Structures are given as C-alpha cells and as structure tokens.
Amino acid sequence: MKAVALLLSVLAGLGGILGYVLTGEVLLLALAGVGVVLASGGYVLSRGNPRRW
C-alpha cells in the first residue's frame, strides 16, 4: 500500500511539472510541489522502524 501511495505522489509531481510546461498553468506547478513533498515524506516515513507499521 505504501508503494502505491508513493507512486501516486511521484506521478502527481511529474504530471504537475509536465502540465505546467505544456500549459503554463501555475496551479499545476503547485500540484507538482505537493506531489514531490508527499513522495519525499512518504519515502522518509517508509524507511523508519518497520515495527511501527
């Protein structure tokens, strides 16, 4: 389940960046930022103590 959430966050980041490049829409750049933050946060949390999960 963590891998799916991480993948979705990465896809949101990449999709936001690609959408911003293609359309110039700033909201898509914000989506990319949120995706990157969620992906990096999820990665850090998933590397913690596995007994917590």
C-alpha positions as CSV (number, residue, x, y, z in Angstrom):
1,M,0.0,0.0,0.0
2,K,2.9,2.4,0.8
3,A,4.4,1.7,-2.6
4,V,1.1,2.6,-4.4
5,A,0.8,5.9,-2.4
6,L,4.4,6.7,-3.2
7,L,3.9,6.0,-6.8
8,L,0.8,8.2,-7.0
9,S,2.7,11.1,-5.3
10,V,5.5,10.8,-7.8
11,L,3.1,10.7,-10.7
12,A,1.3,13.8,-9.3
13,G,4.6,15.6,-9.2
14,L,5.7,14.6,-12.7
15,G,2.2,15.3,-14.1
16,G,2.1,18.7,-12.5
17,I,5.6,19.6,-13.9
18,L,4.6,18.3,-17.4
19,G,1.3,20.1,-17.2
20,Y,3.0,23.4,-16.2
21,V,5.5,23.1,-19.1
22,L,2.7,22.4,-21.6
23,T,0.1,24.9,-20.4
24,G,1.9,27.4,-18.2
25,E,-0.8,27.0,-15.5
26,V,0.7,27.8,-12.1
27,L,-1.8,25.5,-10.3
28,L,-0.2,22.5,-12.0
29,L,3.2,23.6,-10.7
30,A,1.7,23.8,-7.2
31,L,0.4,20.2,-7.7
32,A,3.9,19.2,-8.7
33,G,5.2,20.7,-5.5
34,V,2.6,18.9,-3.4
35,G,3.4,15.6,-5.1
36,V,7.1,16.0,-4.5
37,V,6.6,16.8,-0.9
38,L,4.3,13.8,-0.3
39,A,6.6,11.5,-2.2
40,S,9.7,12.5,-0.2
41,G,7.8,12.5,3.1
42,G,6.4,9.1,2.3
43,Y,9.8,7.7,1.4
44,V,11.3,9.0,4.6
45,L,8.5,7.6,6.7
46,S,8.6,4.2,5.0
47,R,12.4,3.9,5.8
48,G,11.7,4.2,9.5
49,N,11.4,1.4,12.0
50,P,9.3,-1.3,10.3
51,R,7.9,-2.5,13.6
52,R,5.9,0.8,13.9
53,W,3.8,-0.2,10.9
